[in-house]
Amino acid sequence: MLKVGLVSISDRASSGVYEDKGIPALQDWLAAALASPFVVVARLIPDEQPQIEAALKTLVDEEGCQLVLTTGGTGPAARDVTPEATLAVADREMPGFGEQMRQISLRFVPTAILSRQVGVIRKQALILNLPGQPKAIKETLEGLRGADGQVETSGIFAAVPYCIDLLDGPYIETHEAVVKAFRPKSAQKKPA
């Protein structure tokens, strides 16, 4: 079964100044998008690089998460250290994920170029830094559709199930009305 780590990184939310919206947005999106069973392990932590690194290591190394999604801490401010923490625990970079997230966000705001989101692999897990706002989380995961409902720009999650396959993780199926997982024909399982 897929195990997903969710990490919301925010000084103010982790100290109770305001309610975290990142983890609920991720949980709701996953519940709508995934046809396969999954479990979630969530963490709400401040913008502190050692704590972010420790959370990512724990989720992959001890909790056994095959996918870890972070939200927050990817801008240019001095306290935004999520990408540095993510790269510090990485075995390999997956630059296409960050590139595609910025491409999607640029359709809405010119400040998307300030985002420093990264995607990496640690052991046999994929770690992705997502935007901090629920609307942007949904757009980058799901992609953009035209007025006719057809996908105009693929979201990053379309590539996640096949990436998890290549890392020897569980076979993940999605609800195509939300996001269609892309796999080469040779990697597709026949419906039961």
Summary of the structure (lengths in Angstrom):
residues: 192
radius of gyration: 15.8
end to end distance: 16.9
largest distance: 50.6
contacts: 628
relative contact order: 0.17
helix: 40%
strand: 22%
